[in-house]
Amino acid sequence: MTNSNLITVFNGSISNQIVQLANARDLHSFLESNQDFSNWISNRISEYGFIQDEDYIIVTERTKGRPRKEYHITLDMGKELGMVERNEKGRQIRKYFIACEKRLKELQNPQPNLPLADEPKFSFEQTQAQWLRFASTWYALYNCVELLAKLDKPLHALGSHYAPQVCGHATEYKITLGVMHRLLVPMFEQFEVDPLDDPHYYKALNTLRNYKPQGLGAIVRV
C-alpha cells in the first residue's frame, strides 16, 4: 500500500462548504486500533471535543437491511486522530492527509504557466459540426452533474453507501465543467446555430454560454 491510496479521500459537504472527507471506519481499520470502532470513535470525539457538522458528519447506511452509522470526518480531524495514536500508522496517515490537502491547494492555485513561447501549440482544422460535438460532450456532462445533484439527498436519506460517491463525483465533475467552460466558450464565440435545424446543438451551446461555474469549478485553472 502506497501513500497515494492509504484510505479513500472524497469530496463532501459540511455546512454548505465543499470539503475533503474520509470515512472514520476506514481510518480505524488502517490504524489497527485494539478498540472496536463504535467505542473508538465515541471516545475520541468525547476526549478531543470534535464537533458534529463542523469536524464530522454522520451518515446512516444500510448494510443487509441494518442501519449503520458512518462518520465522515474532515482531514483536520483525521490528522489529529492519527497523531494521538502515537505510532507509525498514525504518522503515516497524518502525512497522507497533509499530502491530500497539498494536492487540493495545487489544483486551486496552480503555478503560473510557462511563457507562451515555451509551450507547444497545436492547431486542428475542424468543421462546425465537429466543433459542436465538443459542446455536445460538455452538455452531456452538465446533465450528468444535474442528475447526480438530484440523487444526492435521496441517497443520503436512504442511508445508501453510494451517497458519498455521488456527492464526490458531482463535485469533481463540477470542476471539470468549469475548466472546460473557460476553454470552450471563446472557441464558440462566433458560432450560430439554428434552433429549428439543430435543436440539440442549439440547447447545448446556449447552456454552455450561460453556465456559471460554481465552487472549485470557478477557481481551478488549466
C-alpha atoms as one frame of an Amber mdcrd trajectory, in Angstrom:
protein
   0.000   0.000   0.000   1.482   3.353  -1.036   0.984   6.804   0.357  -1.228
   7.577  -2.638  -4.065   5.335  -1.500  -3.838   4.648   2.244  -7.581   5.263
   2.583 -10.172   6.854   0.321 -10.493  10.639   0.476 -13.577  12.091  -1.177
 -15.307  15.426  -1.598 -18.307  16.139   0.600 -20.271  18.974   2.130 -20.303
  20.302   5.703 -22.347  23.420   6.473 -22.772  24.001   2.722 -18.999  24.064
   2.215 -17.222  21.609  -0.078 -14.517  19.831   1.926 -12.345  16.749   1.688
 -13.600  13.911   3.873 -12.617  10.399   4.879 -14.619   7.578   6.403 -13.624
   7.192  10.074 -14.261   3.443   9.832 -11.597   3.184   7.122  -9.228   5.226
   9.278  -9.891   2.999  12.295  -9.138  -0.071  10.182  -5.901   1.432   8.871
  -4.728   2.427  12.353  -5.332  -1.146  13.558  -6.772   0.035  16.869  -7.486
  -2.597  19.512 -10.813  -0.922  20.348 -13.958  -1.734  18.400 -14.938   1.059
  16.045 -18.009   2.346  17.915 -16.141   2.802  21.189 -13.057   4.173  19.466
 -14.857   6.944  17.576 -17.137   7.833  20.501 -14.189   8.067  22.896 -12.118
  10.157  20.504 -14.975  12.595  19.839 -15.629  12.985  23.568 -11.985  13.198
  24.612 -10.838  15.690  21.981 -14.004  17.759  21.619 -14.766  17.175  17.955
 -17.988  18.866  16.846 -20.642  17.316  14.617 -21.351  19.274  11.405 -18.020
  21.039  11.860 -15.401  18.318  12.194 -17.534  15.423  11.004 -20.972  14.419
   9.761 -22.906  11.245  10.467 -24.355   9.289   7.562 -26.653   6.328   8.150
 -26.053   3.495   5.710 -27.926   0.243   5.416 -25.967  -2.991   5.340 -28.064
  -6.098   4.662 -31.109  -4.194   5.871 -29.471  -2.942   9.065 -28.776   0.762
   9.537 -25.166   1.580  10.352 -23.654   4.922  11.358 -20.745   6.138   9.296
 -18.659   9.094  10.424 -17.332  11.188   7.566 -14.526  13.258   9.049 -12.549
  16.260   7.834  -8.873  15.764   7.101  -8.003  18.040  10.037  -9.866  15.667
  12.339  -8.218  12.715  10.615  -4.750  14.201  11.168  -5.457  14.688  14.860
  -6.846  11.161  15.221  -3.713   9.814  13.591  -1.413  11.930  15.743  -2.943
  10.823  19.064  -2.301   7.163  18.203   1.408   7.893  18.741   2.607   5.134
  16.439   3.945   4.674  12.922   0.493   4.114  11.420  -0.682   7.391  12.929
   2.309   9.254  11.498   1.737   7.690   8.068  -1.912   8.703   7.881  -1.162
  12.229   9.095   1.412  12.695   6.320  -1.052  11.204   3.841  -3.800  13.671
   4.774  -1.326  16.558   4.561  -0.389  15.385   1.049  -4.087  15.264   0.071
  -4.575  18.840   1.298  -1.470  19.980  -0.552  -2.703  18.399  -3.761  -6.038
  20.206  -3.474  -4.289  23.554  -2.922  -2.167  22.936  -6.009  -5.334  22.367
  -8.043  -6.905  25.530  -6.649  -3.767  27.642  -7.084  -1.738  26.233  -9.972
   1.738  27.539 -10.665   1.994  30.301 -13.279   2.099  28.923 -16.787   5.355
  28.751 -18.673   5.940  31.558 -21.161   3.736  31.002 -24.166   6.761  30.754
 -26.427   7.952  27.697 -24.475   4.631  25.882 -24.623   3.874  23.581 -27.552
   0.861  24.677 -29.567  -1.365  22.602 -31.794  -3.930  23.622 -34.366  -6.525
  21.412 -35.995  -8.956  22.147 -38.778 -12.464  21.030 -37.878 -15.845  21.646
 -39.425 -18.503  23.475 -37.424 -20.346  20.182 -36.909 -17.189  18.619 -35.496
 -16.601  21.552 -33.146 -20.187  21.381 -31.962 -19.512  17.842 -30.805 -17.350
  19.366 -28.059 -20.276  21.497 -26.917 -22.485  18.414 -27.006 -19.998  16.447
 -24.881 -19.826  19.280 -22.341 -23.636  19.387 -22.281 -23.797  15.642 -21.592
 -21.512  16.108 -18.580 -23.651  19.048 -17.445 -26.763  16.843 -17.485 -24.867
  14.154 -15.581 -23.965  16.641 -12.826 -27.569  17.835 -12.632 -28.750  14.241
 -12.188 -26.135  13.490  -9.511 -27.184  16.605  -7.589 -30.799  15.398  -7.582
 -29.777  11.928  -6.376 -27.581  13.145  -3.511 -30.228  13.900  -0.860 -32.472
  10.861  -1.549 -29.475   8.516  -1.346 -28.378  10.064   1.950 -31.937   9.744
   3.271 -31.956   6.053   2.337 -28.604   5.520   4.000 -27.108   4.271   0.751
 -23.370   3.627   0.668 -23.411   5.221  -2.792 -24.290   8.643  -1.317 -20.703
   9.834  -0.646 -19.601   8.570  -4.063 -22.389  10.503  -5.772 -21.502  13.646
  -3.827 -17.814  13.227  -4.642 -18.404  12.638  -8.354 -20.763  15.623  -8.569
 -18.122  17.876  -7.017 -15.333  16.593  -9.265 -17.440  16.880 -12.406 -18.387
  20.456 -11.498 -14.682  21.268 -11.508 -14.362  19.754 -14.985 -17.412  21.696
 -16.178 -15.847  24.958 -15.005 -12.463  24.244 -16.568 -13.952  23.164 -19.900
 -16.356  26.120 -19.858 -13.423  28.557 -19.815 -11.740  26.705 -22.678 -14.773
  26.229 -24.907 -16.708  29.493 -24.635 -14.086  31.593 -26.512 -13.920  28.946
 -29.250 -17.660  29.177 -29.885 -17.875  32.962 -29.760 -18.761  33.296 -33.458
 -20.868  30.149 -33.756 -24.561  30.499 -34.539 -26.917  27.516 -34.553 -30.479
  27.497 -35.852 -32.765  26.147 -33.082 -35.059  24.599 -35.686 -32.365  22.870
 -37.728 -30.228  21.687 -34.792 -32.233  21.925 -31.545 -29.790  19.738 -29.598
 -26.697  21.732 -30.540 -28.590  24.975 -30.020 -29.518  23.970 -26.468 -26.035
  22.625 -25.740 -24.354  25.805 -26.963 -26.832  28.065 -25.196 -26.379  26.175
 -21.915 -22.597  26.349 -22.252 -22.627  30.096 -22.841 -24.967  30.818 -19.923
 -23.339  28.447 -17.440 -21.873  29.985 -14.275 -19.060  27.848 -12.807 -19.587
  27.020  -9.133 -17.374  26.081  -6.181 -13.941  24.817  -7.190 -15.094  24.910
 -10.795 -14.907  28.698 -10.597 -11.387  28.592  -9.136  -9.349  25.833 -10.751
  -7.401  26.878 -13.822  -5.789  24.775 -16.527
